[in-house]
Amino acid sequence: MAISPNTDFTSGQILTATQMNQFPRGIVALTTSSTPTANFTSEIVTITGSSFTAVANRYYRVTYFEPVPSSVTASGNLVVRIRLTNISGAIKEEAYTNLPQAGVSTIMTHVVWVGTLTAGTTNFVGTMASGTLTAATDRTASRLAILMVEDLGPA
């Protein structure tokens, strides 16, 4: 990563626009969901992010967090993905979580992607693919799924 760091300032110096543009811009999109997803058997979109305007040559961190995935029918792996745009969009990152047996929830799972984007309107989605098992999510008002996009600064 070739991040251009800010420098230390001394009394009397002027903070320039170029230096200000090197600071991270923080959260640029955030979506949460308390709605559970019941009994899915293929890849589905479990959370859709808010659209935001990406700036070229800046790093972004996208985090998808799912509090309590579970298996309804069997043990196996659940694939958790961050995709661009929709269910058929480019896979930016994926992770696997093991669901040890039917009827048992696993610990929280999350996947994180860091990279640059093309300038323009951008949207991410979080998806889960259950493969050979029937899976579900158990969300509540105090157990939210989260899809968050953060601007980390210049590339």
C-alpha positions in Angstrom: 0.0 0.0 0.0 1.4 3.3 -1.0 -0.6 5.5 1.4 0.7 9.0 1.5 0.8 9.8 5.2 0.1 13.2 6.7 3.1 14.9 8.3 3.5 16.4 11.7 2.6 20.1 11.9 4.3 22.8 13.8 2.9 26.0 15.1 2.4 28.6 12.4 2.1 26.2 9.5 -0.9 26.3 7.2 -3.0 23.1 6.6 -3.4 22.8 2.9 -6.3 21.2 0.9 -3.9 18.5 -0.4 -3.0 17.6 3.2 -6.7 17.6 4.2 -7.6 15.2 1.3 -5.1 12.7 2.7 -7.2 12.2 5.8 -9.6 9.2 5.9 -13.2 10.3 5.3 -14.7 7.6 7.7 -18.0 5.8 7.1 -19.5 6.5 3.7 -22.3 3.9 3.7 -23.9 1.9 6.5 -26.8 -0.5 6.4 -28.1 -2.6 9.2 -30.9 -5.3 9.3 -32.7 -6.9 12.2 -34.9 -9.0 9.8 -34.0 -12.7 10.0 -33.6 -14.7 6.8 -35.3 -18.2 7.0 -34.5 -21.4 5.3 -32.4 -20.6 2.2 -30.7 -23.3 0.2 -28.7 -21.3 -2.5 -26.8 -18.1 -2.6 -29.0 -15.1 -1.5 -28.5 -11.5 -0.8 -28.9 -11.1 2.9 -28.2 -7.4 3.2 -28.0 -4.6 0.6 -25.8 -1.6 1.3 -26.5 2.1 0.7 -25.3 3.5 -2.6 -22.4 6.0 -2.3 -20.2 7.8 -4.7 -16.7 6.3 -4.8 -13.7 8.4 -5.5 -10.9 6.9 -7.6 -7.5 6.3 -6.1 -8.8 6.0 -2.5 -8.8 2.9 -0.3 -12.1 1.6 1.0 -12.8 -1.0 3.6 -16.1 -3.0 3.3 -17.2 -5.0 6.3 -20.1 -7.5 6.3 -21.0 -8.8 9.7 -23.6 -11.5 10.4 -24.4 -12.1 14.1 -25.9 -15.6 14.2 -25.9 -17.8 11.1 -27.3 -21.3 11.7 -28.0 -24.6 9.9 -31.5 -25.9 9.7 -30.9 -29.3 8.1 -27.3 -30.5 8.3 -23.7 -29.6 9.1 -21.5 -27.9 6.5 -19.9 -24.7 5.4 -21.6 -21.4 4.8 -19.9 -19.1 2.3 -20.2 -15.4 3.2 -19.4 -12.9 0.5 -19.1 -9.2 -0.3 -20.2 -8.5 -3.9 -20.5 -5.4 -6.0 -24.0 -4.3 -6.9 -26.1 -7.5 -6.7 -26.2 -11.3 -6.4 -24.4 -11.7 -9.8 -21.9 -8.8 -9.1 -18.2 -9.3 -8.8 -17.1 -11.1 -5.7 -14.7 -8.8 -3.8 -14.1 -11.1 -0.8 -15.4 -14.3 0.7 -15.1 -16.3 3.9 -16.3 -19.7 5.1 -17.9 -20.4 8.4 -18.6 -24.0 9.6 -22.1 -24.9 10.8 -21.4 -27.9 13.0 -24.8 -29.5 13.1 -28.5 -29.0 12.3 -30.4 -26.7 14.7 -27.2 -25.2 16.1 -26.2 -21.6 15.6 -22.5 -20.8 15.0 -20.6 -17.8 16.4 -20.8 -14.5 14.5 -19.1 -14.4 11.1 -17.7 -11.5 9.2 -15.8 -10.8 6.0 -13.7 -7.7 5.2 -12.4 -6.4 1.9 -9.9 -3.5 1.4 -9.2 -2.0 -2.0 -9.8 0.8 -4.5 -12.8 1.4 -6.6 -13.6 3.1 -9.9 -15.1 6.6 -9.4 -18.9 6.7 -9.5 -22.0 5.4 -7.8 -21.2 2.1 -6.0 -23.2 -0.4 -4.0 -22.2 -3.5 -2.2 -24.3 -6.4 -1.0 -23.6 -9.2 1.5 -24.6 -12.7 0.4 -24.6 -16.1 1.9 -24.3 -19.4 0.0 -25.5 -22.5 1.8 -24.5 -25.2 -0.6 -25.7 -28.6 0.5 -27.6 -27.4 3.6 -30.5 -25.2 4.5 -29.4 -22.2 6.5 -30.9 -19.2 8.3 -29.9 -16.1 10.1 -31.2 -15.2 13.5 -31.3 -11.4 13.8 -33.1 -9.2 16.3 -33.1 -5.5 17.3 -30.1 -6.2 19.4 -28.4 -8.6 17.0 -28.0 -6.7 13.7 -26.4 -7.7 10.5 -24.2 -4.8 9.3 -22.8 -3.8 6.0 -20.4 -0.8 6.4 -18.1 1.0 3.9 -15.3 3.2 5.2 -13.0 5.5 3.3 -9.4 4.9 4.5 -7.6 7.6 2.5 -5.6 7.9 -0.7 -4.1 4.9 -2.4 
